[in-house]
Amino acid sequence: MLRATAIVRKAAVKSDRVADTVTLDHEGRHRRRVALKGEGGLDFLLDLDKAAVLNDGDAVKLEDGRLVLVEAAPQSLLEIRAENPLRLMRIAWHIGNRHTPAEIAADAIYIEDDHVLAEMVRGQGGTATPVTRPFQPERGAYEHDCGHDHGHPHGHAHDLHHDHGHDHHHDHGHSHDHHVDAERNHREHGPGCGQAHQGHEH
Protein backbone atom coordinates (compact mmCIF):
# COMPACT_ATOMS: atom_id res chain seq x y z
CA MET A 1 0.00 0.00 0.00
CA LEU A 2 1.22 3.48 -0.87
CA ARG A 3 2.29 5.58 2.08
CA ALA A 4 1.70 9.29 2.61
CA THR A 5 4.48 10.63 4.81
CA ALA A 6 4.28 14.40 4.35
CA ILE A 7 1.75 17.21 4.54
CA VAL A 8 1.52 19.97 1.96
CA ARG A 9 -0.31 22.99 3.30
CA LYS A 10 -3.12 24.55 1.27
CA ALA A 11 -1.09 27.46 -0.10
CA ALA A 12 1.48 25.07 -1.62
CA VAL A 13 -0.94 22.50 -3.11
CA LYS A 14 -0.62 22.21 -6.89
CA SER A 15 -3.85 21.01 -8.47
CA ASP A 16 -2.07 19.16 -11.27
CA ARG A 17 -0.46 16.87 -8.67
CA VAL A 18 -3.74 15.92 -6.97
CA ALA A 19 -4.61 12.28 -7.63
CA ASP A 20 -7.57 11.86 -5.27
CA THR A 21 -9.52 13.45 -2.40
CA VAL A 22 -10.39 12.31 1.11
CA THR A 23 -13.22 13.87 3.10
CA LEU A 24 -12.64 13.62 6.85
CA ASP A 25 -14.30 14.96 9.98
CA HIS A 26 -12.31 16.78 12.67
CA GLU A 27 -11.20 13.60 14.43
CA GLY A 28 -10.27 12.01 11.12
CA ARG A 29 -8.05 15.00 10.31
CA HIS A 30 -6.26 14.61 13.66
CA ARG A 31 -4.12 11.55 13.06
CA ARG A 32 -0.61 10.22 12.75
CA ARG A 33 -1.09 6.78 11.21
CA VAL A 34 -4.27 5.46 9.62
CA ALA A 35 -5.33 3.61 6.46
CA LEU A 36 -7.47 5.78 4.19
CA LYS A 37 -9.39 5.38 0.94
CA GLY A 38 -9.84 8.28 -1.44
CA GLU A 39 -13.16 9.11 -3.05
CA GLY A 40 -11.69 7.95 -6.34
CA GLY A 41 -10.76 4.57 -4.85
CA LEU A 42 -7.09 5.20 -4.04
CA ASP A 43 -5.98 3.23 -0.97
CA PHE A 44 -3.05 4.61 1.01
CA LEU A 45 -1.56 4.67 4.49
CA LEU A 46 -1.14 8.00 6.25
CA ASP A 47 2.15 7.49 8.08
CA LEU A 48 3.49 10.70 9.63
CA ASP A 49 6.40 11.11 12.03
CA LYS A 50 4.17 12.98 14.47
CA ALA A 51 0.44 13.33 14.92
CA ALA A 52 -0.73 16.38 12.96
CA VAL A 53 -3.79 18.46 12.21
CA LEU A 54 -4.93 18.37 8.59
CA ASN A 55 -6.93 21.43 7.59
CA ASP A 56 -9.47 21.80 4.82
CA GLY A 57 -7.56 22.33 1.57
CA ASP A 58 -4.32 20.75 2.76
CA ALA A 59 -2.96 17.65 1.01
CA VAL A 60 -0.87 14.64 1.93
CA LYS A 61 2.02 13.65 -0.31
CA LEU A 62 2.33 10.06 -1.49
CA GLU A 63 5.64 8.30 -1.94
CA ASP A 64 5.32 8.59 -5.72
CA GLY A 65 4.95 12.39 -5.49
CA ARG A 66 1.21 12.58 -6.10
CA LEU A 67 -1.06 14.44 -3.69
CA VAL A 68 -4.32 13.50 -1.99
CA LEU A 69 -6.44 16.56 -1.21
CA VAL A 70 -8.06 16.79 2.23
CA GLU A 71 -11.58 18.19 2.60
CA ALA A 72 -13.35 18.84 5.90
CA ALA A 73 -16.53 16.78 6.19
CA PRO A 74 -19.74 18.33 7.54
CA GLN A 75 -20.50 17.08 11.05
CA SER A 76 -22.92 17.67 13.93
CA LEU A 77 -21.96 20.83 15.81
CA LEU A 78 -23.49 23.37 18.17
CA GLU A 79 -23.64 26.99 16.99
CA ILE A 80 -23.33 29.17 20.08
CA ARG A 81 -24.51 32.76 20.05
CA ALA A 82 -25.28 35.43 22.63
CA GLU A 83 -27.18 38.72 22.76
CA ASN A 84 -23.98 40.77 22.96
CA PRO A 85 -20.21 40.31 22.47
CA LEU A 86 -19.46 40.48 26.20
CA ARG A 87 -21.77 37.58 27.01
CA LEU A 88 -20.32 35.57 24.12
CA MET A 89 -16.81 36.25 25.43
CA ARG A 90 -17.82 34.97 28.86
CA ILE A 91 -19.26 31.84 27.29
CA ALA A 92 -16.05 31.39 25.30
CA TRP A 93 -14.09 31.58 28.57
CA HIS A 94 -16.19 28.80 30.10
CA ILE A 95 -15.81 26.65 26.97
CA GLY A 96 -12.03 27.18 27.01
CA ASN A 97 -11.97 26.19 30.66
CA ARG A 98 -13.32 22.78 29.59
CA HIS A 99 -10.45 22.29 27.10
CA THR A 100 -13.04 21.72 24.38
CA PRO A 101 -12.02 22.28 20.74
CA ALA A 102 -13.84 25.35 19.45
CA GLU A 103 -14.08 27.23 16.17
CA ILE A 104 -14.33 30.98 16.68
CA ALA A 105 -16.30 33.08 14.19
CA ALA A 106 -17.05 36.81 14.29
CA ASP A 107 -20.37 36.40 16.07
CA ALA A 108 -20.57 32.70 16.97
CA ILE A 109 -18.65 29.81 18.47
CA TYR A 110 -18.86 26.27 17.11
CA ILE A 111 -18.20 23.17 19.20
CA GLU A 112 -18.92 19.47 18.76
CA ASP A 113 -22.45 18.52 19.78
CA ASP A 114 -22.46 17.94 23.54
CA HIS A 115 -25.64 18.17 25.64
CA VAL A 116 -23.72 18.98 28.83
CA LEU A 117 -21.96 21.94 27.22
CA ALA A 118 -25.23 23.00 25.58
CA GLU A 119 -26.86 23.21 29.01
CA MET A 120 -23.87 25.16 30.34
CA VAL A 121 -24.12 27.66 27.45
CA ARG A 122 -27.86 28.15 28.00
CA GLY A 123 -27.23 28.58 31.70
CA GLN A 124 -24.84 31.43 30.81
CA GLY A 125 -27.56 33.14 28.77
CA GLY A 126 -26.47 31.97 25.33
CA THR A 127 -28.09 29.85 22.64
CA ALA A 128 -26.80 26.47 21.43
CA THR A 129 -28.31 25.46 18.11
CA PRO A 130 -27.53 22.14 16.39
CA VAL A 131 -26.03 22.66 12.92
CA THR A 132 -24.22 20.53 10.36
CA ARG A 133 -21.08 22.03 8.87
CA PRO A 134 -17.32 21.39 8.58
CA PHE A 135 -15.49 21.86 11.87
CA GLN A 136 -12.16 23.68 11.93
CA PRO A 137 -11.36 24.53 15.55
CA GLU A 138 -8.64 26.88 16.69
CA ARG A 139 -5.14 25.49 17.07
CA GLY A 140 -3.59 25.83 20.50
CA ALA A 141 -1.39 28.86 21.13
CA TYR A 142 1.53 26.56 21.98
CA GLU A 143 1.30 24.49 18.82
CA HIS A 144 4.17 25.36 16.47
CA ASP A 145 5.76 23.81 13.45
CA CYS A 146 9.17 22.44 14.39
CA GLY A 147 10.78 22.81 10.99
CA HIS A 148 10.61 19.18 9.88
CA ASP A 149 11.73 18.89 6.30
CA HIS A 150 9.07 17.07 4.30
CA GLY A 151 9.97 18.49 0.94
CA HIS A 152 7.93 21.68 1.31
CA PRO A 153 8.47 24.88 3.29
CA HIS A 154 5.55 24.59 5.64
CA GLY A 155 6.48 21.69 7.90
CA HIS A 156 3.48 20.29 9.70
CA ALA A 157 1.51 21.21 12.78
CA HIS A 158 1.66 19.26 16.00
CA ASP A 159 -1.59 18.39 17.70
CA LEU A 160 -1.52 18.90 21.43
CA HIS A 161 -3.89 16.03 22.03
CA HIS A 162 -1.98 13.47 19.98
CA ASP A 163 1.65 14.48 20.25
CA HIS A 164 2.56 11.27 22.05
CA GLY A 165 2.51 9.36 18.76
CA HIS A 166 -0.64 7.33 19.33
CA ASP A 167 -4.22 8.03 18.50
CA HIS A 168 -6.46 8.28 21.53
CA HIS A 169 -8.13 10.95 23.58
CA HIS A 170 -7.17 12.22 27.00
CA ASP A 171 -9.46 13.75 29.57
CA HIS A 172 -8.34 17.37 29.86
CA GLY A 173 -10.47 18.22 32.85
CA HIS A 174 -7.50 19.65 34.71
CA SER A 175 -5.41 22.78 34.36
CA HIS A 176 -2.03 22.98 32.66
CA ASP A 177 0.76 25.42 33.40
CA HIS A 178 1.57 26.44 29.83
CA HIS A 179 4.38 28.72 30.91
CA VAL A 180 6.19 25.83 32.58
CA ASP A 181 5.56 23.68 29.49
CA ALA A 182 6.97 26.36 27.21
CA GLU A 183 10.07 26.78 29.35
CA ARG A 184 10.61 23.02 29.51
CA ASN A 185 10.19 22.74 25.72
CA HIS A 186 12.79 25.49 25.27
CA ARG A 187 15.24 23.43 27.31
CA GLU A 188 14.39 20.08 25.69
CA HIS A 189 13.94 21.12 22.07
CA GLY A 190 15.74 24.42 21.81
CA PRO A 191 14.31 27.84 20.99
CA GLY A 192 13.38 26.87 17.44
CA CYS A 193 10.76 24.34 18.42
CA GLY A 194 7.71 25.14 20.48
CA GLN A 195 6.51 21.56 20.63
CA ALA A 196 4.04 21.41 23.50
CA HIS A 197 3.83 18.27 25.58
CA GLN A 198 0.96 17.68 27.93
CA GLY A 199 1.88 16.97 31.50
CA HIS A 200 0.39 13.46 31.49
CA GLU A 201 1.97 10.54 33.20
CA HIS A 202 1.82 7.30 31.30
Secondary structure, DSSP 8 states (H G I E B T S, - for coil): -EEEEEEE-GGG--GGGEEEEEEE-TGGGEEEEEEEE-TTS-EEEEEEEEEEE--TT-EEEETTS-EEEEEE-EEEEEEEE-SSHHHHHHHHHHHHHTT--EEE-SS-EEEE--HHHHHHHHHTT-EEEEEEEE------TT-------SSSTT---B-TTTTTSS-------S---HHHHHHHHHHHH-TT----------
